[in-house]
Amino acid sequence: MASLTLRAITKKFGRIPALAGVDLHVADGEFCVLLGPSGCGKSTLLNIVAGLIPQDHGTVMLDGESVDQLPPRSRDVAMVFQSYALYPHMTVAQNLGFGLRMRRTPRQTIQKQVLEAASLLGIEGLLDRKPRELSGGQRQRVAMGRALVRRPRIFLLDEPLSNLDARLRASVRLELKELHRQIGSTIIFVTHDQVEAMTLGDSVVVMREGTIHQNGPPEKIYSHPADTFVATFIGSPEMNLYQGRLVQKAGNSHFEGSGFSLPLTGLKSGLPTGEADLGVRPEDIGINGSDTTGLEGCVEMISDVGSEKYIHARMGQERITVRVPKDFVCRVGDVVPLVIDPHRVHLFRKGLSLDVY
């Protein structure tokens, strides 16, 4: 196991910037998830850590020592790609032990470590099969096992679950989390799936256009987004976000939106007046409550997802999505009172959380 420190990592492909001064520290034994949309630089960063491509500027450090001058095989990291990259003519056992054979590891040691990895992943019964005889989930376990059998300092996983169907992905996510608990290794996991990030990561690094927007535990990323990008990228359905102004009325702050006004009674005094954005998550909005805030929504659509419903309504001139229990009854065209707790809203200015700003 090892800690990872990245200092001012910069990379361009021609004139196109891929990474712009990325700083990151991953503690020994941590499960760190790099999350962001396609093209944000996640995989490029992973490849730089592995030594597969060089950075233009900056330093990669393992356990406090620079590895910039080391080739990939000398960095002692293992990478699992989106494609399983298994050798089709080899059995599972041969695939698992291939990396060790290339390092001229003694045969008995290879057999021992292959059996240990297979047992940990539950694929002992597949060792004599070829990849074409395996399901997608089994192939993914073999790809993980090929990295695991080497016992590297760091595991680098580049969207390893993206080729699996939704049900199998959920199952393998649980297995991967349990595997990390058992081996305690440092893992860097790349994904654009926020559910994977929030369920797997000890820490989540949200990236966009080659920069880190926020880094922290999943609950902090969700509850205290640093900016409007993080706020709307994390959460499904995404956060309701409105442009407007903060004003003072009778000693209290109010948010004036497009066709609606929300009193922010009880929030800390001294909120700066002027242009601002207000965000509120669908699950933080009450409906048909007794303590209304004078807000109403005209129901335009209802999404029933089984365990709950989402009400899509018009509030003033803005659209709003509200999560309600599955037994809540309403119809398109109904006007329902909305309750928004001021302590559950998020306020932003120039794209940044007011706390950060």
N, C-alpha and C positions, 0 to 999 in steps of 0.2 A: 504494500500500500504506500501511497505517497500523497503529499499535498501538491497542488498546482497553483502557480502564480503567473499571471499574464500582465505585462507592463507595456502600455502604450502600443499595442499591436496594431499595425497599419498594413493594409494590402490594397493594391490596385491591379486591375487587369486592363492593361493599356491605360486609357484615360478614365476608366470606370472604377470609382472607389468601391471596394468591397467591405473593408473594415477601416474605421477611423479612430485610432487611438483607444483601443479596448483595454481596460484594466479590470482584472478579475482575480479573486482568490477563492480556491476551492479547498476546504479543509480535508485532512486525511480521513478517509472513510465516509466522506459525504456523497450523497446522491444529488448531483446538480443537473438541472434540466435547462437547456438553452431553448427558449420558446420564441417564435416569431413567424411572420408570414414568409412565403417563399421569396428568396432573393435578399434576405436581411443579413446574410453573412454567417449563419449558424454553422453550416457544413464547412465553409472556408476556414472558420476558426478551429474546427475540429481537425481538419487536415493539417493545419499549421502546428497544432499540438503534437500530432502524430509524426510530423516531419515529412509529410508527403508533398507539401508545397512550402516554399520559404516565405516568411513575412518580409515586407519591405523595411519596416522599422519595428523596434520593440524587442522584448525578451520573453522567452518561455522558460520557466523555472520549475523543476521538480524537486521537492524537498529543499527549496532555497538555492539550488544550484542550476545555473544556466545549461540548457541542453541544445542551444541554438546551433552548435557546431556538430552535433551528433546526428548520424544517419538514423532513419526510422528503426532499424533493427536494434540499434544500441540504446534507444530510449526506453525500452522495456514497457511499451504500451501495447494493448491489443485493441483492434478495431473491428466492429461488426457493422457491415454496410446494409443499406436498404435492400439490395439484392443479396440473396443468401451466399452466393459465390462459393458453392460447394463443388468439389471435383466429381463429375458425374460417373467416372469410371472407378471411383474408390468407394469402399464400404464406409458406413458411418464411423467405424473404429479407425479406419485409415484416414478419413477426413479429420477426425479429432486429433490424431497423433501426428499429422503432417508437419505442423510447425515445430514440434519437438524433434522429429527426425531431421529436419533441416538444420537444427542446432546440434546435431550429433549427440542427442541425449541417449543414454543406455536404454536398450530395449526393455529391460525389466521396469525401469522407471517410467517409460512411456506407457506400458501396460497398466501399471498401478495408477498413474494420473488419469488415464483415459477412463478406467473403471470408476474412479472417484468422481470425475466430472459427470459421467453417464448416470451414476447413482443419484447425484445431486439434482440432475435435471429430469430424472425419471425416464431415461431412454435406454436402460440396460438391455431391453428386449429388441432394440433396433440396431445393435452394433454390426450385424452381418448384412444389413440391407444396403441397397444403393439409394441415392437421393431420389431417383424416379419412383421409388416404391414408398415414399413418405408423403404425408400430408403437409400443407403449408405450415401448420403449427409445429409439426415434428422437424421440418427442415429448419425452422427458426431456432428450435432448441439445439439442434446440431451446430448451427452457426454460433450460437452463444457458447456451446460447449467447447468449440475449437478455440475460442478466445480464453475461456475459463481454464482450460487444461494447462495453459502456459503459466498461470499464476502471475500475471503482469502487475506492475505497480499501479496502473490506471486502465480502466475499461473505457473505451470511446465508442458510443453506440449512435450511429447515424440513421435515424428514423427506422429502426429495425422492425417495427410492427406495422408499417404502412401497407404491406402487401397482404395482410390478414383481413378477413372479414370482421365486421363489427363485434359479433359475439365472441369470436376467438381472440380478438384484440383485448377484450375485457378480461378474459381468462388469463392470457399470457401476462397482462399487466400485473395481476395479483401474484403470479408465479415469479415475475421479475422482482417485485418488491420483497417477497419472501426470500428469494435468492440473495438479494443484497443484505438482508438481515442476517443470513447465515454466514456469508463470506466476509462481510464488513469491508469490502474493497471500495476504493474511490471510483465513482462512475460519473461520466459526463454523457448525458443523453440528449440528443437533438430531436426536436419534434415541432410541428406546427399545430398540433392538437392540444388545446388547452386542458382537456380532460386528462390526457396522459400526464401533462406537466403538473397539474394540481394534485393528482393522486399518487404520482411516483416521487416527486422531488422533495428532498429536505430543503432545498433552495431552488428558486425559479429565477432565471435571468431572462428578462423580456427584452428582445432586440428588434431594432427596426433600422433599415438603411445603414447597416454597419456600425451602429452604436448601441450601447446598453441604456435603455430607458429606466429600468428599475431592476433591482436584485434583492431578493429577500425570501423569507418563508412564504409558502403559498397563501396562508391566511392573511399575511400582511399585504401581499400583492393584491389580494381580492378586496380587503377591507379598507386599505389606505393606498389607492393607486396614486402614483407620483404625478401623472399627467393624463390628459384626455385620451391619448393613444392607449395606454395601459388600461384605463377605465373601460373603454369600449371593446378592447381586444379580449379582455378576461371577462367571462360570464356569458351564459347562454340562456335566454336571449340576452343580447348585449344591453348595457346600461342605457337608460333614457338620458339624453343629453340635450340641454337647451341653452341657447344664447340669450342674454338679457342684461339686466343691470341690477346692482345692489344699491338700494336706497334706504334712507332712514325715515320711518314714520312713527311718530309718537314715542320716540326713544327706542324703537325696535328696528332691527334690520328686516327688510323685505327683499325678495327676489322678484323683479318685474320681468316676466317673460312675454311671449307673443300671444296676447289675449288672455293671460292669467297672471295672478299675483299670489305668491306664497310667503306668508309670514314666517320668519326664522326665529320665532320666540324661543328664548332659552339658550341660544347659542352664545358663545363668548362675545362680550361687548367689544366694540372697536373694529368690527369688520369694515374693511375699506370700501367706500362707495365707488361706483363706476361700473364699467363694463365687466361682465363676468359670465362664466358658464356654470350651470347647475346640473348635476347628475344624480339620478336616483335609480337604484336597481329595481326590476319588476317585483322581486320578492319583498321589497321594503315599502310597498304601497298597500295601504288598507283600502277596502272597498265596502260601501254600505255600513261604515262604522258610525257610532253615535257622536264621536268627537271629530267632526269634519273641519276642514280648513277652508271651507267655502269653494272648494274646487269640484268640478264635475267633469265627467267624461261621457261622451256619446259613443256607444259601442258600435264599431264598424265591422269587426270580425272576431270570431272565437276559434282558438286552436285547442283542440282536445288531444292531449298526448298520453292519455290513460291515467297516469298517477296524479295529474293535475291539469289545469286549464290555463291558457293565456288569453286575456282579454285585450284586444287591440282597439283602442278608443281614440277619440279626438278631444283634446283638452285645450280650449281656446283655439288657436290656430295650429297647435302642435299635435303630433301623434304621440300616444303613450301606450306602453305595454305593461300589463299588470298580471302578476301570477296569483291565481286563486285556487282554492281547494277544488277537487274533482266534482264535488257535489254542489258547487255553486251554480245557481240557475239564473240565466239572463238571456236576452235575445238581441239580435242586431237591431239597432235603433233605440234601445233603452238608454236612458240617461241615469248614470249612477254616481253617487257622491264618492269622492276620493279623499283618502287620509294619508298625508305625507308627514312623517315625523321629522322635524328639522334636524334632529340628531343623527338621522340616517342619510342625509343628503351629502353630496360631495361638491365642493366649490372650487372652481378653477379660474385662473386669470392668465391670459396669453398662453393657454395650453397647459400651464403648470398648476398643481394643487396649491391652494392658497397657503397651506402650511409650508410647502416648499418655496413658493414664490416669495 
